[in-house]
Amino acid sequence: MTQQKTPRLAKADFEQLSEFRYQIRRFERFSENAAQGAGLTPLQYLLLLHIKGYPGREWASVSELAERLQAKHHGVVALVTRCEDLGFVTRTPSNEDRRVVEVRLTREGEAMLVKLAAMHRAELRSLQGTLFIPNLPHDDT
């Protein structure tokens, strides 16, 4: 078995990676504060966002939401339950596959999401030119 060589990284490589992580963390902190200011946890905001933003339809399954949130299925079930108790989502069994539960936004959930998403878009606009993926050439060393 051949062992892969660790590429040599220059100081500039570390600076680019550091700056990228810093800008991501700044945006995450903004997002956390915005959600909390609206009375939600950051995960509740992300759940609403991933339901509305799920490609091609207006709902998502718990399994799909777990993937999007990079979380365990049972944790997402508990998160959905909390959001359902707050009146932000509903869940119904799928008509096509009764094993699938469709999680949808309520009017209240949609209104909360629209408010927070507008704030996030404005923050992203302010980061234009600072948040970028560094140019990472392939290392052949």
N, C-alpha and C positions, 0 to 999 in steps of 0.2 A: 504494500500500500504506500503510495507516494504522499508525502506530507506537503501541504500547500505552504508556500512562503508567505509570511506576513509582509504586506507591502510597506515600504518606507513612506512615512508621512512627514511632510514638512510642517514647520510652524504655521504657515498659512492654512494648511489643511485643518489643523486644530482650531484655528481662529474662525474659519468658515463654519465648521460644525458647531462650535460654541455659539456663534452669532445666530445660527439657524435655531438651535434649541432655546436660546434666550427669547427670540421673537415668538416662537410657538408658546413658550411659557407665559410671556406677557399677554398674548391673546387668551390663553386659558384662564389666567387670573382675571382679566376683564370679564370673560364669560361667567366665571364663578360669581363674581360680584354682581353682575347684571341679573343673573338668575336669583340670587339671594335677595337682591333689592326688590324683586317682583314677588317674593314669597315662595320661591321654588328652590329645591336643591339643584345643583348643577346636573345631576343625573336625571332628575325629572324633566328639566329643559331638554336634555339630549334625547330622552325618550320621545317627547313631543316632536322634536325636530326629525328624528328618524322615522316616525310614523308618517308625517307629512311629506318627507323627502324620499320615501321609499319609491324606487323607480317603477313607473307604469301603473300604479294604482293608489288608492286613497287609504289603504290599510296595510298593516304588516303583521305577520305571525309572531308569536313570542320567540320562536327559534330564530327568525330573521332579525328580530330586535336584539337578541342575545349576541348574535354575530356582529351586528353593527356597533353594539356597545362594548364588545369584547368582554362579555360577562357570562357568568354561569346561568343556565336556564332558570333554576329555582330563584336566583336573585332577581332576575327580570320579572318573574311571576309576582314576587313581592313588590317590586317597583310599580308594575302595572296595577296591582291592587291598591297601592297608596294613591296613585294618580286617578284611579276609578273612584276612590273614596272622596277625592277632592273635586270630582265632577269634570275632570279634564279628558277622560277616555272612557270608552265602552268596549266590552269584548263580547263577541258572539261566535258561536260555532259556525264554521264555513258550510255553505250549502253544497259545495262540491266534495269536500272531504271533512267529515264530522270530527276527525282527529285534530284538525287545525282550528285554532282559535284566532279570529280576526280582531285585531286591536285597532280601533278608530278614534280619531279626535272628536270630542263634542264641540259645540259652538264655543263654550267657555275655554276649552283647550286650544282651539284654533285662535281665538282672540288673544289669549296669553302668548301663544307662539308668534303670532304676527307682530306683536309689540316687541318681543325680545329679538326676533329675527331682524327687524328694522335696526335695532341698536347694534346688533352684530355686524350687519352689512356696513353701517357707518364706520364702525371700528376697523373693519377690513379695508375700507377705502383709505382710512388714515394710515394704514400700514403699507399701502402700495409703494413699491420702491425699496422697502426695508425688509419685507418678508419674501425671501426667494430661496429656491433650492440651489445650493452651491453647484458649480460646474465640477463634476467628479469624473475626471478621465479614468479610463480603465488602467489599472496598474498591471504592468507586464514584468514587474521586477521579481 
